[in-house]
Amino acid sequence: MTPLLATVLDLDHALGGNARLLLGGGLGLFLKQQHLRAAGLRTLLPIDRLPPARTTQDIDLFLPAQVIASHQQVLRHRAALDALGFAAVPGAQWLKFQRTLPTGQVLLDLLVGPLADHADQVTIKGSRVRPRGLGGSAGLHAFATAHALGIEATPLTLPLAGLRSDGTPASCSVRIPLAFTYALMKLAALRDRIDDPNKQLGRHHAMDLYRIAAMLTEPEAAACDDLARAHAGNPELAEAVDTIDSLLAPSAGIGRIRLLEYHRLSQSDLPAPDADWLVTQLRRLLRP
């Protein structure tokens, strides 16, 4: 995890500090679980009933819609990546960048949530979003994630401290999506990877959903209720509920099986995850 955390601190510094980077994926959940444990905050399930926060190999960085719509902001972010030694990943140019540090390689995935009022300022080709009139070779692209409803609304803000890649002590604040948005993203990931030959991917997504529900605090639950009501009727929300009903609710649902496989293969002494509890909590989270 060290090269990832160093890279987040590097990127915050390269963007001038106080960048308030919005992090999703496994890294975001890792940081949230670490923060909740350190702060001793009350969560829906006791934090010590969850497996240790899992490591990850990449950074999912969500760019605000107003950033991907702006030539100036995109060029600023691209300049920061270039200064840190990032190079575009062959075959995924301008969506994915990578850098190599003495402590390991870092992969950076760029994403953007719903575009809202900025949709007419960007070019969308497939799942790629970029500012109109600015190609990827000069700037960058972001992967469109329309199901990330409310990702910019009221994210959690967490402190991060450590060493930049040059060994300089540094600290910054990062933002993490609320559980409502995280659940939508992880349900989409579970749906997309459920038949993947690498079953471990589906297991990770299923357990991440369990973490998302378990780590709810009372204030976050209230904020998630507001988001769910604000987006009621959105087809992305309906599709997520259908995923719960088809993959997790049935006793033979493949998502449920992947969740229990994760626990069995981890050989953990922790109690087995309660799939029925998870289904109840996810339904409540998305439709309070």
Summary of the structure (lengths in Angstrom):
residues: 288
radius of gyration: 18.7
end to end distance: 35.3
largest distance: 55.4
contacts: 934
relative contact order: 0.15
helix: 48%
strand: 18%
